[in-house]
Each structure stands twice: as structure tokens, then as C-alpha cells.
Amino acid sequence: PRLPSGLPWVGQGLEYRKDPLGFFLRYADRGAVVRTRFVGTPIYLLNSSEAIEHVLVKNFRNYPKDAFQKRALEAVVGQGLFTSHGDVWMRRRRMMQPAFHKNLLAAHGGVAVKAANQWLASRREGEAFDAYPEMMALTLDVVAGTLFGANLSAQARELGRAMEAVMLHAQFLFDTPIPLPAWVPTPGQRRFKAALRSLHAVVDEVVERRRRQGGPGDDLLGLLLEAQAEDGEPLTDAQLRDECLTLMIAGHETTAAALALSLWLLARHPEAEATLRRELATVLGGREPTVADLPSLPYCEQVVKESLRLYPPAWGMSRVAETDDRMDGVHVPAGTVVAWSQWALHRDARHFPEPEAFRPERWADGLERRIPRFAYCPFGGGPRLCIGAGSALMVIRLVLATVLQRFHFEAAPGPAPEVLPAITLRPKSGIPLTPRAV
Ligand code: HEM
């Protein structure tokens, strides 16, 4: 493959920093494996489904999470499901997987609809709102209910601020090639530690309350508490708290961004919105949706798939090669970081003609089965597929089905919202939407 240009040693790091999404797009057609370098670290960009499958599925034991990700995320959630590798990861995944079993998800559908109804109750026709913060508040209710069986509305403001501060710091750690040690009391570190302490306090309180309440675990926390009490290698209290925090953080922002941008896309595509509304009217006739209705709402599913294609909340992924490897004829030395971007993969015109167009219909007739396995991967894949994928897809569809039966949302004309490729992809500035009765 043709090598990209760049400053010696510094390589393409600056080019990436200026515009991470454009960076992956620019190198998307330079071969299956493109060799770049970021300040001393070799980073190979993967542009083919086969190369990604090699890393995530076929040779996945050789590819733990890389130092960039670990540095940023371990500071927040320690060494748990998201950050660990090998046997430690496998044990955690087995422990937590039952909480995401289909039967339990069905029970949690009601939490999403209730949260959507509560949110609707606070909306007034004609009063514009900013979609992302509103959806953040809504998904916090969902996360608290489904994961912890708790209501965190009273702490929502404090939690929102603390999560924002913690993620800002994680982003800083991700972006800084050689950060100062965590004990140096810079203003940033102090703000981060204070925010983390307040997150810990909220989670500790929830755990304590749930412990006192006891009973069978049909929420995630109940299951984790049962697992903690078992013999073998039980979780310490700190590990339990970190896993709760992992799920809160992983599920909250991502689902909120997906919902906010789906609402905007529907507002700006009246035909798609009308088709969805017709489907909702036929199947639900004005009543609340349940999980059992979802298979009868195929267009709703297509809308969500298309929204996650254009605006994948997890916009990029990476791993590091533990030992020497080979991919698509390219030697991958141990220590090489391999990275790919859903933003770029999902804009490949070979699989998604007119890739910038919002066309939910393209997903009809099983498009997913006709394209290569990792051409579309909003939830990653292989053994480390997002543990919350089923839950998120259910929540997004139920919330859309609930709110769109009540309101049509009007978006201002103009270009699409700018997005910020932070740890997750999120709107850069406000997305004002105005509710109109239907
Ligand atoms: C992993 C995306 C919602 C919990 C992942 C990964 C992606 C992803 C791409 C793989 C990361 C990697 O392997 O490097 C998303 C998107 C979501 C979403 C786009 C919403 C639209 C959720 C929810 C939860 C969750 C609702 C929990 C309630 C996790 C966890 C992992 C993960 C714990 C790590 C799994 C492991 O490594 O075994 N997510 N996620 N996510 N996600 Fe999600």
C-alpha cells in the first residue's frame, strides 16, 4: 500500500488531531492495512472487513485494548469488563452477560417507555429544546432503572456534571502522548478526582440501598451482588462499583447521542418520519409500545440502523498487537496499534450507495446479510461485541415509538449538526427541535 506522508517520527499524529473523522475517511481507500505513525507509535489503519475480523474474531486473543484507551478509561473505571483482557475479561463477561439476557431485557422495556412518557410530560408544544441534553437526562433514567432498579432523578444534575467532567479528563488522557502522573495536583486532575468522588458516592449509595433491599437479581446490580456473594473469586466492593460505573458511562452518552440524532434525522426527513408514523399508527394505534411489538415495527428498526450508520456513537475502535502478526500480506510487529473507524466504514459507497443520504429503506431485505461482516459495526463485534447492544436497540426503538406518537419535531433548516469525535461521537453544539402536536 502507498504510504501516507507525514513528519518524521511525529508521523500523522497532527493530521489526525486536526480532524479525526476526516483522517480515517482520507485513508479509507489506500489499502486494507495502511501504515501510519503517531509520535513514535506505529498505528495501522484497517480498512477491510477481513482485517477487522482478524483482530476482533480470528486472532482476538492477540489483540488487547491499547495503551491510549487503557490510560484514558482505567483512570475512570479501573480494570474491569471494558478495559481488561484474557481470562480476567472472560470471567467478568460471563458474570455480567446474564443481566442482558432477552427475558430480562423484555422486563426492562417498560422502564424505557416510562422514562419517555415522563420526558414527554415536561414538553410543551411550540417550545424548542436542545435534543442532546434532553436525551441525556432521559437515558440516565433508563440506565438507572434497568441497571440498578433505582431512580436517580434527584441526583441527575450532579451525576450529569460529574460524568461530563470525568469524560473530559478521559479525553485529555487519551489525547496527551505523555500525561503527568495521576498524583500531580494540576487543576485538571483535582477537578477530575472531585468528579470521580461524587460519581463513586452516588454508585456506593445505590449499591448499599440495593444490598439492604436484597431479593432476586433481575437488574444488573442484583446479579452482580449475587455473584459477589458466591465462592470463587468474588468482586471486591471497589470492583463492583467500577463495573456499575462502566455500564452507566458506556450506556448513557451513546444511547443519548443516538436518540438525539435520530430525532434530528427524522425531523429533517419528513417522508421517513411519515412512513414511521404510519407504521406506529397501524401497529400501536396510539397505545404504548412494548418489547413484544418491536418485531412488528420493521421500519422503526431500519430508521435506527440508518441513524447508527450515519452517526455511530462509537465512531472508532483500536487494539494493540501483543505478538508479531500478519494481515493482508502486511507484517504487523508486536506493539503496533491497529485502528479503524465506523464513521469511515459506514460511508463506503460500495455497500451504502449515496452514503451521506439518510435512507432507512436501504436496510430492508436483509442488507446486513449482503455486506461484509464488519462493513457495518456500530456495536463492534466478536466476543467483545457491545454487551448492551440488544438493550440499546430496544431502548432507542421504544423511546422513538413513544415520543413520535405524540409529537412531530421541527428542526431548523441549515447544515447537519456538527459532531465531535470525543471518546464517543456527540453533537458539537445544540440541536434545537420544536415539538408540534400530531
Ligand atoms: C462495548 C457501542 C450502548 C456497555 C461496546 C463496543 C462498542 C459499543 C462499539 C465495543 C468496544 C470495543 O470492543 O473496543 C455502543 C453503542 C451503544 C452502546 C453505539 C448505544 C447506541 C451500551 C449500553 C451498555 C453498554 C446501553 C450497557 C448498559 C458496553 C460494555 C462494553 C461495550 C460493558 C464492553 C464489553 C466487553 O469488552 O466485553 N459498546 N454501546 N453499551 N458496551 Fe456498548
Residues whose N, C-alpha, C, O or C-beta is under 5 A from the ligand:
A	BS01	HEM	L81 F82 R93 L247 A250 G251 T254 T255 A258 P313 A314 M317 C377 P378 F379 G380 P383 R384 L385 C386 I387 G388 S391 A392
